[in-house]
Amino acid sequence: PGLPPPNRTRKMQRLLIALTLALVATSVAGFCLTSGPYHSAAYALATAIGNLNSASVCVYGNNTALNKECPLTCSTALRLTWGDCYCRDPTYFPDNSNADPLVRNLNTRQLYEVLATDKYTKGGSCREWLQENVDWKC
């Protein structure tokens, strides 16, 4: 109950700003003219993923019930990252220095794998949705 700690609020504000910028950029350019929007979206995705006890919009953990849960904020972060630029460079490493320890050293493709597969953890937000929407596999 109550307000989240200030550091969580700032993290969420940065994430929302990055997601908004990526949404505007991808709506203007539906295909890959420049990698800037993709890099911003990949950064937003990296900072959006966290463990079950975090305030992250996409969570992972050992609870397989997470696989069915797919909040709009998480699916938006996932959707904004895939596309022509992602398919050209799925191994791009976003600046993950502020990210959760599990995803800190992962490339964009591996970020999807954290949520979409059991390679890293038993459960992840939007796992079932990602299995149906295979755009992230190019």
N, C-alpha and C positions, 0 to 999 in steps of 0.2 A: 504493500500500500504506500501511497505517497509518490513523490516525484523521484525519477531515477537520479543516481549520482551525477554530478556535473560532467565527469569524463565520459559517461555513457551518452549523455545528451549531446555533447560536442561530436562524438563519434557518429551518432545518428544524423546530426546536421551535415557533417562532411559527406556522409553516404548519400543523403538526399540531394545535396548539391551535385555530386558526381553523377548520380542517376539522372537528374534533370538535364544536366549538360549533355550526357550521352544520348538521352531521348531526343533532345532538340537536334543534335548533330545527325543522328541516324534517320530522323524524319526528313531532314533536308537532303541528305544523301543516302538513298536506299541501297547504294552499292559502294564499294570501297574506292573512294577518290583519294583519301588520305587515311593514314593509320591513327591519327590523333584521337578521334572518337572511340575507336576500338581500344586503344590503350587506356583511355579514361574509364571505359566500361569494364575492362579487365581489372583495373585498380579497384573500382567500386565493388566488383564481385568478390575480389580477395578480401576486402574489408567487411563485406556482408556475411562472410562465413565464420562461424564460431561454434564452440562446443555448447552442449545443451544448457549449461548453466550461465551462458552469456546473454547479453541483450542483442545478439546478432539476429538479422532477419532470416538467414538461412542457417539452420543448426544441424549438427551431427552428433552422434552418440551411439551407445550400444542398445538403444531402444528402437526396435524395428517398427513401432507405431509411427515414428517420424516419417517413414517412407510415404505414408498416405497424406500427410499434412503438406500443403503447398500454399503458404500465404502469398497474397498478391505482390507484396514487396520483394519476396524471394524470387518468384517466377519472373518478375520484371527485371531484376538484376541479371538473371540467367538469360532472358530473351534479348536484352540489350547487348550482350556480349557476342552472341553468335551472328554469323553473317559472312559476307565475302571476305572481309579483312581477317576475321577469325580463321576461316578456312584456308587462307593464304599463309597464316602464321599461328597455328594453334599452340606452338611451343613458346610463344612470347611470355617472358617473365615480367609481370607487373611489379611495381615497387611495393613489395609486401612487408616492408619493415614494421608497419603498424598492425599487421594482420595477426590473427590467431596463430599460435606456435605450430599447429599441424599444417597450416597452409602457407606459412611464411616463405618456404623455399620451393613452392610449386609453380609450374607454368599454367597457363590458362586451361589447357586440356586437362591437366591433373586436378585443377579446381573443380571442374565438372565431375571428374571421377570420384572426388570425395563425396559428393552428394548423390551421384547416379549409380555407383557401384559399391560393392562391399570390399573393394581393394584396400581401403583405409579404415573403414568403420562399418558397423552393422546397420546403422540407420542414418538417414539424411533427409532433410527437407526436400520435397518435390521429387523423390526418387521414382515413384511410380509415374509421375507426369513426365519426367525426363526419359523414362523407358519408352513412352508413347511418342514423345516429340524428339526424334533423333537428329534434329538439325545440328546439335552440338557435335555429332560424329562426322559431319561433312560427308 
